Amino acid sequence: MTTGEQERQHWDGLASDLSNVGGGDTMPPPGHFIQFLARGWRDTQADGDLLDLGCGPGRLAVPVSERLRRRVWAVDVSPNMLAQINPAAELVWPVLGDGRAIPDAVQNIAMAWSVLMFQHVGLDVQIAYTAQVRNRLLPGGVFVAQVVTFGPVHDFSHPVAAWQAVAYGEMAGMDLVWAQRDPVVREWTWLAWRKP
Ligand SMILES: C[S@@+](CC[C@H](N)C(=O)[O-])C[C@H]1O[C@@H](n2cnc3c(N)ncnc32)[C@H](O)[C@@H]1O
């Protein structure tokens, strides 16, 4: 089990090679990911800011902030990743976290998402982050999370059974709105919960 500090060192070391973030050429383009966020946005019944948990270099935070014209709190454990976010993206607010707690500044969230991040932390951290996201959501706010349901297990790879991930939101006091296996990358599952 890794610590937040070990995760910071690992991801700081990868930040200069952005082909490692978002999978490079072997992964679907950003639009593939954004379609699930758009679906979550349609299901949101709150009016507030957005949260990208494990935002990396802003691959999703920047275009979503521009499309929705809303502030995106971009939280990551890696300062080097945050440094890659385009400074001209005026609606993206980078926030450095310790890898375990969402910083206090992040409040009143209408929609949160976590993409290509949950698989890189232990299941205990995935559960704890989901509970924290719930506390930052406004009533009616939605959390869209992408999890990896099978694959190798090592220090930075933690697949989870889909049924178990569904329970993350329920344990945190949210209602499952939809769950969908990714049509392209079959080992991914997308989940959306809403805070009552
Ligand atoms: C594969 S990248 C994905 C970045 C972005 N979500 C995307 O889809 O382009 C994983 C990101 O998760 C961040 N991360 C890893 N462990 C974390 C943790 N415990 N808390 C917050 N962010 C973390 C890394 O620093 C990295 O930026």
The ligand as a Tripos MOL2 file, in Angstrom:
@<TRIPOS>MOLECULE
LIG
   27    29     1     0     0
SMALL
NO_CHARGES

@<TRIPOS>ATOM
      1 C1         -3.3270    8.8470  -15.3060 C.3       1 LIG1
      2 S1         -3.3490   10.4490  -14.6120 S.3       1 LIG1
      3 C2         -4.9760   11.0050  -15.0870 C.3       1 LIG1
      4 C3         -5.1190   12.5060  -15.1030 C.3       1 LIG1
      5 C4         -6.4870   13.0280  -15.5230 C.3       1 LIG1
      6 N1         -7.5310   12.5940  -14.6160 N.3       1 LIG1
      7 C5         -6.8060   12.6280  -16.9360 C.2       1 LIG1
      8 O1         -7.7290   11.8190  -17.1450 O.co2     1 LIG1
      9 O2         -6.1360   13.1160  -17.8350 O.co2     1 LIG1
     10 C6         -3.5440   10.1340  -12.8530 C.3       1 LIG1
     11 C7         -3.5140   11.3830  -12.0110 C.3       1 LIG1
     12 O3         -3.9430   11.0490  -10.6940 O.3       1 LIG1
     13 C8         -3.1250   11.7590   -9.7760 C.3       1 LIG1
     14 N2         -3.1380   11.0660   -8.4790 N.ar      1 LIG1
     15 C9         -2.5210    9.8960   -8.1860 C.ar      1 LIG1
     16 N3         -2.7370    9.5710   -6.9060 N.ar      1 LIG1
     17 C10        -3.4960   10.5670   -6.3740 C.ar      1 LIG1
     18 C11        -4.0630   10.7990   -5.0850 C.ar      1 LIG1
     19 N4         -3.8810    9.9520   -4.0800 N.pl3     1 LIG1
     20 N5         -4.8080   11.9160   -4.9220 N.ar      1 LIG1
     21 C12        -4.9860   12.7890   -5.9300 C.ar      1 LIG1
     22 N6         -4.4680   12.6370   -7.1610 N.ar      1 LIG1
     23 C13        -3.7500   11.5220   -7.3840 C.ar      1 LIG1
     24 C14        -1.7750   11.7740  -10.4460 C.3       1 LIG1
     25 O4         -0.9100   12.7570   -9.9240 O.3       1 LIG1
     26 C15        -2.1430   12.0060  -11.8970 C.3       1 LIG1
     27 O5         -2.1930   13.3600  -12.2110 O.3       1 LIG1
@<TRIPOS>BOND
     1     1     2 1
     2     2     3 1
     3     2    10 1
     4     3     4 1
     5     4     5 1
     6     5     6 1
     7     5     7 1
     8     7     8 2
     9     7     9 1
    10    10    11 1
    11    11    12 1
    12    11    26 1
    13    12    13 1
    14    13    14 1
    15    13    24 1
    16    14    15 ar
    17    14    23 ar
    18    15    16 ar
    19    16    17 ar
    20    17    18 ar
    21    17    23 ar
    22    18    19 1
    23    18    20 ar
    24    20    21 ar
    25    21    22 ar
    26    22    23 ar
    27    24    25 1
    28    24    26 1
    29    26    27 1
@<TRIPOS>SUBSTRUCTURE
     1 LIG1         1 GROUP 0 **** ****
